Amino acid sequence: MTLKEKLAGKIAAMREDLKKLAKDHAARVISEVTVEQAYGGMRGIKSLVCDTSEVDNNRGLIIRERHISELTEKTPEEILWLLLTGELPDSEELKSLKADMADRSAVPRYVWDVLKAMPKDSHPMTMLSAAILCMDKDSVFKKRYDEGMKKDVYWEPMLEDTLNLVARTPVIAAGIYRMRYGKGPLIESDNSLDMSANFARMHGISDPDGKFADLMRLYLVLHSDHESGNVSAFTTHTVASALSNLYYAVSAGLNGLAGPLHGLANQECLKWVLMVKDMFKGVPSDEQLHKFAWDTLQSGKVIPGYGHAVLRQTDPRFTAFMEFGKKICPDDQVFQIAEKTFKVVPPILVQQGKAKDPWPNVDAASGCLLWHFGMNEFDYYTVLFGVSRIMGISAQAVISRAIGSPIVRPKSVTTRWIKGFVTKEAVTAKA
């Protein structure tokens, strides 16, 4: 059974279930908004629906009711199938999807022409966003919409665009790595490999034992989705809700991912670890690192990678990366400092009360593993994140079109209105 056939068999029941839920409980209140939340980035407001994944405060990432720790041995193709259908593919379904993705992976010549025409010092994320945006001309959704189609089949061309985009993006990203950093000519795809192994190979990084390919597989799985409220997912959803095609929407989402408070965080974490290594000429003792971390926090600075907007426990994706590192590079000094930081820093944060969540997120571990394999081009790290996250945000876009999600249009109020409202509330309370 193909992915489209599998998804088609689920959509009718999904639509009916959601229609009944909305009708029977239309007036039920599921959240409220405080003044703090209105001015604080809408943190914690329950106002979005995302069925591909959820982030539990204590358990971390859960993809389609499966904890991420259960998925660390899966391939990106299996995760894509899971995100879209809620099920893992059987062997025949997986074989079919891999063959389909391989057939779709050829990148149009004009994409390379656009990238070659860009300034030589362009940021890799700018290059990726531009490459995806220019493929808008090939959007199946755009073509079908212009021809005229019924709303109940919007999801079908969105799925076509998703499969084309997910298949092409690793090829484009690896090409950007080769072009931007002067690594030599592009390396052609080997369609006998799965997506992550082929992605690793096209970078041209020496990998005699396949460990870098293993890291790329794990990286693509762990970063694939993270609810719909993060900047990249929410931006993609908002743009796609206007019935903009997937290339417009994903390009916009990647522009959000490029920010230092989102996808750029992993390189900031690695910079901190490398700074510690240079300062102490190697791996510091626990006592040395404790004093340095304490002094850093006391000076008003932060230790990147510790604390998360949602999580209140150690990010299980961090744990997965650390377990991988213990197997493949336990003697690497950069990895050892990351491991020691995990031991030393959380108790300090608890003692100082500097963070609601003193535990590390995924960014505290991923960079040191990339560094171990010689990928020391910091600016490229967010591109890797983007290749992975495109699976989740694209899957969300397909589901949104399948269930007929409307255009995103929340109501805004002015500061004057808020002042008047809280004053009225205070007067009413006194009366």
N, C-alpha and C positions, 0 to 999 in steps of 0.2 A: 504494500500500500504506500502511495506517495504521501508526502507531507500535506499537500493540498487536499487529498482525499481524506486523510485523517482529520484535518481541521474542519473540513466541510461537514463531516459527520457529527461534529460536536456543536457547531454554531447554532443550529436551530434550537436545541435544548438550552443552550446558554442564553439565547435571546429571550426565550419564554420564561426562564427562571428569573432573569433580571427584570423583565417587564412586570412579573407578578410581585416581586419584592418591592419595586418602586411604587406599584399601585396600592398594595396592602399596607405599606408602612410609610407613605409619602410624607406624613407630618412628624414622624419621629425625629427627635433632636439627637444627633450623634456627637456634637461638639459645641463649644462656645468659644467666643473670642474675647480675650482680655486686652486692655490697653497695651500691656507689655508685649503681647504677641503681635498686635497691630504694628508696633514700632520695632519689633524684634525679628523681622523676616518671616513672620507667620509660623514660627517654630511651634510644632506640636498641634497645629490646628488640623483636625480630621475633616478634610474637604476634597480629597481625591480618592479615586478607586483604582487600585492596581492589583490585578490577579496574577501577574507573572511572578512577583516576589514580595516579600515583606521583611522588615527589619525589626526584630524583637529587641527591646531594650537590654535584655539579659542574655538571650540566645544568639543574637546576631542575625546574619542573613539566612533566609529560608526561601528557597526557590520552589514554587509549586508544591508547598507543604513538605519539602525535603530539605533538611538542614544542610548547609553548604559543606559541612564536614563529611557528609555521605557522598559528595559528588566530586571529591578531589582526584579521583582516578578516572573520571569521565573525559571525553573529548569535547571540543567546542561544538562539533556537529550534534552530539547527543544533547548538549545543553540547549542548543537552539531548538531542537525538536521538543524538548521538555518545556521550554519557555512558551512555545506556541500551543502545544496540545495538552500540557499537564501530565504527560506520560513520557517515559523514556522509550526510545525506539527499540524494537527487536532487531535481530541481526540483519534480516532482509531489508527492513525499513532504513536502518543505518547505512547499509550498502547502497541503497537507492539514493539516499540523500547525499552521500559523499560523491557519487557519480554525477548527480545533478549539479552539485556545487562546483565540481571540477569543470563541467561543461560551461558554466557561467563565469568562470574566473578570468577569462581573457579581458584585458583592459584596453579600451579604445585608444587608438593612436593619438587622438586629439588630447587626451588626458596628459600623456607624456609631453606633448608639445606645449601645453599650458604650463606644466611644471618647469620645463626647461627655459621657458620665457620669463620666469619669475626671477627677482634679484637673487644672486648667489647666496646672500646672507639672510634669506627669508627664514622665518621661524618654521620648524617642521610642522607645527600644528596649523599654521596659516596655509602651508602647502597642502596638507591633508584636507582641510576645510574647502579650499579652492578646488581641489581635484574632485571632491564629492559634489560640490555645487555645480560644476560645469557638466556633470553627467545628467543633470536635470533634463537635458534634451532627449535622453533615452528613457525617460520615465514612462513605464507602462500605464501607471495611474493617470498621468497627465494626458496621454494619448486617448485612453478609454473615456476619460471624463469629457474631453473635447468632442469626442464622437457621440457622447450621450449614453449614460448607463443608469440603471436603477440603483437606489441607495443600498439595497440589500446585498449587492455584489461588490460594493466598494472595497471590501477586504481582499478580493481576489487579485486585482492589480497591485494592491499594497503588498501582498505576499510576494508577487513577482519582483517588485522593486526591492523588497527585503532580501530575497535570495540572491539577486544580482549584486546588491550592495555588499552583503556579508561575504560573498564569494570573491569580489574584486578588491575589497579594502586591504586584506593582508598583502596582496601583490603590490598595491599602490604604496602602502606604508613601507614595505621592505625596499621598494624602489626609491622612495624619498630618502631613506637611510643611506643607500648607496650614492645617490646624487648629491645630497646636501653635505655629506662628510667626506667626499672624494674617495670613496671606497672602490672605485672602478666601475666597469660596465654592469648593467642590470643582470641579475641572474634569473634565468627562465624558470617557470614553475615546473615542478615534477608532480604531475597529477596522479601518480601512483601512491603518493603520500597523503596522509590526512592533512587537514587545514593547518594545524599547529606545527606539525613537523615540516611541512612545506614552507610555512612562514619563517621558521627558524633557519632553514636552509638558505632561503633567498637573501638573508642578511649577509651571508658570507663569513660568519664567525666560525672559527674552528670548533668542531664538535665531534671528535672521534668516537666518544662513547655515548652520544645521544643525550647527554644531560642538559644541554642548552635547549634542545627540543622539548625535553620533559618540563623544563621551566616555562617555556612558552605555552605549553598546553595548560599547565597549572595557572599561569598568569591570565590566560584568556578565560578560563573557567571562573576564577575567583572574582574577576572584575566585571563579569558579564551583565549583572543587573543589581539594582539596589533600591527597590521601590520606585515610585514616580515623583517623589517630592524633591529629590536632589536637583541641582541646577541643570545638568545636562538632560536628564529625563523630563523634567517639567518644561523646559524650553522646547524640547522636541515635541512634546505632547501639545503644548500651546500652539506652536506653529502648524502642526499637522491638523489641529482641530479646525483650522480655517480652510481645510481641504487643500492646503498646500501639499505638494507631493513630498515623498520621503526624502529626496535629495535636498530640498530646501530645508526641511525640518531637521534632519540629522546634521547638516552643515551648521545650522544655528545652535544645535545642542552641543556640538564640539567646540564652538566658540565659547560657550559657558564652561565646558570642561577644562579649557586652557587656563582658567584663572587660578591664582595661587591659593585660594581657599577651597579649591575643588581638586582637579586632576593634577595640578602642579605640585601638590604636597609631597609626593614621594621623593622628588629630587631635593626638596628642602630638607627632608629627613636625612638623606644621604650626605648632603653638604655638612650637616651638623656632625655626623659620625666621622667624616673625613677630617673635619676641623679638630675633633677630639684626638684622632690618631696623630695628626701633625703636632698638636700641642704637647702630647706626652711621648712622642717618638715611638708609638706603638700602642699596645693595649694597656690602659691605666689599671691600677689596682682598684678594688672596690672602694677603698677609702679615698683615693684620688678622684675617682669619678663622682663619688658622693659629694665631696666638697665642691667640685666644679659645678655639678648640677645645682646644688644648694645656692651657690653664689650667683649662678645664672638666673635662677628664679627670683632671688632676693633683689637683683638689679632691675627687675621688671621685664626681663626677657622671657621667652617661652622655649620649651624644648619641643621641637616639631615632632609630630607623630603621636603625641600623647594627649588624649581627650578626643571626644567625638560628639557630634551634635545630637545623636540619638542613643548610641550604645552606652551602657553603664557597666560593662564587663569587657574583658579582653576580646578584641575582634577575632572571631574564629578564623578569619582569613589571614591574620597575622600569625596565628598558631600554625596554620597549614604551611605558610612560607618558612617559618622557623624550623618546623620538623623536616622540611625539604633541605634546608641549609645544613642541619645537623648531619644529614646523610651524605651530602656532596661536598661540603666545604667547611667542616668543623674547625679546621686550623687556619682558616682565612682570618686575618686580623680585623678586617672591616666587619665581617660577620660576627666575630667574637665581641666587638664593641657594641654592636646592635643587641646581641644577646645579653651582655652585661648591663646595658642601659635598661632593658626590661626588668632586670633584677633590682636595680638601684633606684630608678626614678619614681615608680608608682608610690612607694612608701613616703618619699619626700613630698610628693604632691598631696598625699593624704594629710601629712603632718602640717604642711603649710596652708592647706585649704585652697590651693590655687586652681583646682579644676573639679567640676562636678563628677567627671569621669577621669580618674587618674591612669586609666589603662591604655595600652597602645592600640592604634588602629592599623589597618593594613599597610599604610604608607611607611610605617616605622620599620618594615622588614623587606619590602620588595626591592628597593633601590640597591641594597647591599648585595643582593643575589645577581642583579644585572651587572653590577660592578665586577663581581667575581669572574664573570665570563668575558670581561674586557669591553663591555658596552659602557663606556664612560662618557658618552655624549648626553649630558643631563637633559638638554632641551628635547631630546627624542622620547624620553620616558612617557610623556603624556600621550604621544602618538600610540604607544603600545596600549595604554589605558583605553584610548579611543577605539582601537580595533576591537577590543573586547566589549566595551560598553555598547557599541553599535548593535550587537546581538540583542541586548535587552531592550533598548529604546525602540528598535525597529519592531520587535515582537509586540511591545506595548502598542505601537501605532497600528499594527494589524488588528489586534484585539479591539482597539478603540473603534476602528471602522466597522468591525464585525458586529459590535453591539450598538452601533449608531450613536456614539458619544457626541454631544453637541459642541459647538464652539465654546472655548473657555472665555468667560466674561464675568469675573467677580466684580462686586460693587466696591468702589472706593469711597472714603469719606475724607473730609478735611480736618486739619488739626482744630480748627474753630468748632466744627461739629462735635469732635470728641470732648473738647473743653466744656461745651454746653451740655453734653450728655452726662458727663461725670458730675458736673455741678448740680444738675437736676436730680441725679441719683442721690447725691449727698443731702440735698434739701428734703427730698422725699423720705430718706432714712431718718432724718432728725424729726420730721413731722410724725 
